[in-house]
Amino acid sequence: MTISQFIYDHELDIRDRLKAIVPEAAAAAKAAGRRHKGNASFARFSVAGLATKQANAVDDVRAAGLDVRTYKSAIHQGFDSLHHGPAKSAACVYERFRARLTVLTKIAPLFADGENVHTVALAKIAHRQPVGSLDQFRPTAALRMVSTIHRGLKERGVASKIFGIVEVSLIEEDGARLFEPHVHMIIEGPTYEELSAVVPRRPRHSSKIEPVYHSGGSGLYFSKFEPEERSGYEDSRGNQGRQRNRMQASERAEWLAWYAQHGMAELMILRGFQPGLMKQFMTADLRELVREFLGRRRRGRG
């Protein structure tokens, strides 16, 4: 059985399991006295939807006048080529799907929900890039922030395990439209106070530390890979908030072109685990990932 047929046969089960994570995380958040920021839009899945998104991305790149031939060489045409040749780029919807299942089945379970498990969102102001120059940013610059935090905890005698993933969104600051690379992390080991001591803050960084109440919910949020514009607003009560909108077509094409230059393994990092674990995760067989995600043992073929 081909991979595409296997995924098609399990499409509804995969979709239902992804969607189930949202109420599970919300219930865990409520029990902890928190508000879950994830929503059902982060759990969408359909085989046809992935194919349409991949085709639309090619159209965006072509319409923006970017190198569509190079872009197409960086993505898969479907599920069946996932295990033929080297892995494709993080712009590929099929690679992102495999990465999402890897995060949810292999990585999130490594972080037990508890008092000393936190998420950290971290961006360095100097990493922001004006629209038109995102190609100047290298993900290693963001991943160095993860290593610095891990090293800072180690120097203080605090053992930690960290998973981080680089994401790029769009913001508007003083009338300028900027791409903002940032890292989402889940960190186990340090207390809130110990973590606060090593996570950089303003004016050079923007950061937020929150307790983890459901590692699967965090993994679902981390692996959304959406071309979003985040904009601030003030509600009728004067409270500050953020809303998420789709990028404009030309900005989305630039975002896609940047992701096409980098593989998923370049955007994810583990610290505090055995060497080579990330490579092992990133080469996991998709069929086995799906079976594990659905909680099923292999029985015969297919």
N, C-alpha and C positions, 0 to 999 in steps of 0.2 A: 504494500500500500504506500502511495506517495505521501509526503509530508502534508501537501496541500489537502489531499483527501482526508487524512487523519484529522487535521485542524477543522476542516469543514464538518466532519462527523461529530466533533466535540464542540462546535461553535457555541451552541446554546448553553452547554455546561460551563464553558469558560466564561461566557458573559455573566451567567448567574453567579458564579463564584466571585468574580471581580466586584459585581454590584453588592454582594453580601458583605464584603469587607466594610463598606460605608456605614451601615447600621451597627455592625459589630463595634467599629471604632467609636461611633457616636455614643453607644451605650456605655462603653468603657470610659469615655470622656465624662459623661454625665455622672457615673459612679465616682469619678475622681474630682467632681466639682469643676470640670473644665468644659469648654465649648469646642467641639470638633470642627475644624475649618475645612475639611474635605467635603466633597459633594459627589453626586452620582455622575456628573460630567467627567470626572477623572476615571471612571470605571467603564466607559463605553468600549465595546468591542464588536466588530463584525468583519468577516472575511472580505465582503464586498466593500465595506467602509475603508479598510486598509488599502485595497487596490485603488479606490477612488482618491484617497488622500495622497498616495504615491504618484498617481497620474497628475493630480492638481499641482503637486510640488514641481514636477517637471515643467508644467505650463507656466508656473510663476517664474521659474528660473529663465525660461525661454523669453517670456514677455519682458523681463527686466534687462534683456540683452546680455546675460551672463553666459558662461561657457556650458551650454547644455550637454554637449557630448561628454565632457569631463564629469559633469554631475551624474549623468546616467550610468557612467562606468563605476560610480561610487555607491550605487544602490542595487538591490536585487529586483528582479522582475516578478518574483513571487516566492512562496515558501520553499519550493522545491530546490532552489539553488543555495539554500542556507548552508548546506554541508558540502558544497562543491567549491573548492578553491578557498582563498583567504576570506576572512570576515569582511563585510562591507562597512561603510561609514555609519556614523550616528545619525545621518540624515535619512537613512533607510527605515521605513516603518516596520519592516520585518525584523531587522536587527533590534529596533527599539522594543518590539513586542517580546523578543527573546530575552532582552535585558530586563524588561519588567518582570517576567516570570522568574528570572534569576534572582532579582531583588526580593521578590515575595516568597520564593520557596527556599532559597539558599542563604540569603543574607539577613533578612529581617528576623528569622527565627534565632539567629545567633545573639540577638539582643533581647534578653528577658525583660518584660515590662516590670518596672520596679522603681524604688525611690531614687536610685542613682543611675537612671537612664534618662538622657535628655536629647532633644534635637537642638541644633544650632543652625541658624541661617546667617551667613557671613558674606559681606561684600566689601571690597576695598574701593574707596572712592576713586583712587588713581587708576583702577582697572576699567573705568567707564570709557566707552568709545563712542564718538559722534557717529550718527548714521552715515554710512559710506566708508567707515574705516574699521569695521569689526574684524576684518582679516588680520589686523595688527595685533590682536590679542591671542595669546597662547594659553591653553588650559593649564600648563604646568605652573603658571603664575598663581592661579587659584588653588591648585592642589598643594602648593608650598605652604599655604595658610593652614591646611589640615596637618601637615607634618610639623609645623611650628607649634601648634596647639598640643599635639601628641608629645613632642619633645619637652615642652614647658611643663606638662603634667609629670612626665618621667623625672625631670630635674627636681620636682617637688616631692618625689617619692610616691606619686599617685599612679597606680596601674590603670590603664585605660584601653578600651577597644573602640575603634572608630571606623565608620563607613561614611564616605563622602561622595557626592556626585555634583559635577559642575553643570550649571544651568545658565542660560542667557535669556533675559527678558528685556523689554523696552520700557523706558521711563521718560518723563519730561521734567526737566529741571531748569527753572528760570527761562522758560521759552525754548530751550534746546532739547531736541530729541536725542536720547542717548541709549545705547545698548549697555546693560548692566550685567556683566558676568558675576555670578555668585555661587556659593557652595552651600548645599544642604547636607548636614551631617547628623548622624545618630551616634551618641557617645555613651558608653557604659563604663562605670567605675567611679568617676569623681562626683562629689556632692555639688550642689548648685554653687556654693561658695568657692569651692576649689576650681570649678570650671570658669566661673566669672573672673577669677584671677588671671587666667591665661587667654581668654577670648578677647581680642582687641575691640575697642569701641570708637565712638566719634571723638575727635573730628575726622580721623583718617579712615575709619571703617564704619559700616552699619551692621549691627549684629542684634540677634534676638535668641534668647535661650528659653526653652520651654520643656517641662517634664514630658516624658513619653507615657501615654496611657494605653497605647495599642501599637506595637511595632509594625504590624501589617498595614494599619492605616497610614503610618508614616512612610512606609515603603511605597504604598500606592500613590501618595502625594509626590514623593521624590521622583517617581518614574513616569510622570505625566507627559513630559517632553512636548509642550505646547508653545507655539509662537505667540506669546501674550504681551500685551502692553499693560503695565500696572500703573494706575493713576490714583492719586490721593483725592479724598473728598471729605467734606464735613457734613454730618447729618443735621436734622432739625434740632437736635439736642446739643449740638456743638461738639459731638464726638468725632474723632478722626478715624477714617477707614480707608480701605483700598478696594477698587473695583478692577476687574480684569476684562480687557477687550482684545479682539484680534488685531494683530499688526496690519498696517497697510500692505498692499501687494508687493511693492518694491522693497519694503523693509523685511517682509517675510521671505522674499527671495534672497536677500543678503544673509538673513538668519540661517536659511537652508544651506546656502553655499558655505557658510562657516562650519556647520555641522558636517557637511560633506567632506571637509578636510580632515576630520578627526574620527577615529574609531571609538566604539563604546568603551574599550579598555582604557583609553586616554582620559576619559571623563569620570571614571570611577576609581576609588582608592580605598584600600583597607590598611589600617594600622593597628598593630597589636595582635595580629594573627600570624599563623605559620606562613613562611614565604611560598609564593606560587599559588596561594589559594584563589586569588582573583583570576589567574589564567585558567585554573581548573573550572571555576564557575562559568567563565565566558565561553568555554568550549563544550559546555554541557549539551547533551542531545536534546533537541526540542521535544521529541515525543516523551522522553522521560521527565522533562520539566513539566509538561502538561499533566502527565499521570500523577506526578507528585503534587502539583498544584491542586488537582482535583481530589487528592487523597485516595488514589486508586493504585493497586498493585498490578503489575503486568500479568496478563493472562493470555498466553498464546500470541498470535500475530495481530498487528493493528493497534 
